[in-house]
Amino acid sequence: MISLKKRILLFLSGLSLISAFFFLGVYLSLDRLLFISIDKHLTEEAAEFDRFYFGGGSEDYFNQKTFCIRNPEGLILECGNLGEHLPFRPDGTNRIDSVEIEGKVYRVATVKSDRGLYIQYALDISQEVSALKLLRLSLVLGWFSFSLTSLLVSWLFYRSTIRSFERGVESALRGDTSGEVYEEIKPLAIKLKESVDRYKDMLMALSHSLKTPIADLLLKVEILSRRRREPLLEDIRERLEELSRKITTFLRLSKVETLSYSVNLRRCNLKELLDNVLLARKDRNLKVESREVFVRCDPDLLMEVFDILVDNALKHGLENKEVLVVLGECFFVVENLSEKPVDPEVLKEPLKRGAGGVGLYIAKRLCELMGLSLSLKQSREGDYYRVRAELHFC
């Protein structure tokens, strides 16, 4: 469902685009509309001048006109006011051009008469050009005014709507159910709660339907591997473990969203939680230093954090180097040597690619739910990087 803000933005974008095309079309059409009228008048006057010139018109008439008579080679035979400045191209075609002479703009018609001479006749259109520029400026200012007015009206409407919604929410939180806005948002709130409940049920069903068969397959492959040492079985086991990790990552990310308001905090022995996490990794290259530490936390979520940090260090650490795991009185540290540095942004971006994937982001979110702090530190050691994940309890 598209939010109100997005709808208003889409409406404004469409309105601005349509108005821009409209004003641009009018802007570009002004030249054509103006010169169609001028050129029609110019053609009529040029024909009238031709008749007067070769019919023996009065000298006063010609002194008031801007014209030039040229022979077939383009040489000037006679010119009127500023006629010698009129541009000429001896290509034998009739044409109409615009030219600026002594600060004024002229529209010039070049016509080849029946006598083989070229007649150039010009009209001063400086006032029309000035009016055209003023009209264009008015169009641009009009478009800006229209756009700003539309933006202002939409913003005021959006602001008033959001404020009404906020007042309705505040009234609902205070227990006041008499407001009109509350009555409007009440059905939406009920639908939202139902959707969240269905989402939680779906995740629980997904957890049982996916993790249980994969765990069963892993167990059977492990039994077969002990009986028969075949590379294919080892490859299948690794693929199943990878699939299991991806499903677990998905469920962890979902847990971040669904357990935000149901964290079960109680006093826990962190050494016991860590031992449970490391139980399945006895054969891995780990150096563990731990002591009994009691902290108020959610045991399930904290075990998820321990599991993510240890698994991430084993996955991205050098194969023949130890991963250091330290549980102190106020901190938990996982340290490994890696070929590549860790991008610190993985703690902020849930789907950012690179070292650490989504695991570190999920770990940080789970820590925030319990009021704990997770940070990353790294330093260069020769060709490698020393990566240190620190979880602070106090």
RAWOVEN-V902338 format. One line per field, one symbol per residue. ss: DSSP state (@ for helix, = for strand, . for the rest). psi: psi as a letter, one per 40 degrees, with the letter a starting at -180 (. if undefined). A space follows every 50 residues. Layout:
# RAWOVEN-V902338
ss=???
psi=???
This chain:
# RAWOVEN-V902338
ss=...@@@@@@@@@@@@@@@@@@@@@@@@@@@@@@@@@@@@@@@@@@@@@@@ @@@@....@@@@@..=====.....====...@@@.........====== =..=========.....=======.@@@@@@@@@@@@@@@@@@@@@@@@@ @@@@@@@@@@@@@@@@@@@@@@@@.....@@@@@@@@@@@@@@@@@@@@@ @@@@@@@@@@@@@@@@@@@@@@@@@@@...@@@@@@@@@@@@@@@@@@@@ @@@@@@@@.......====@@@@@@@@@@@@....====....====.@@ @@@@@@@@@@@@@@@@=.....=====...========.....@@@@... ........@@@@@@@@@@@...=========..=========..
psi=hhidddddddddddddddddddddddddeddddddddddddddddddddd dddeefiidddddeihihhiideeihdiiahedeehihhgeeihihihih hfeihihhhhhhideeihhhhihhfddddddddddddddddddddddddd dddddddddddddddddddddddeehfeidddddeddddddddddddddd dddddddddddddddddddddddddddhghdddddddddddddddddddd ddddddddedefhghihihddddddddedefdeigihhhiihhhihihdd dddddddddddddddeiideiihhhhhadeihhhhihidiihhdededhd fhiahdaedddddddddddefihhihiiihgbeihhhhhhhhd.
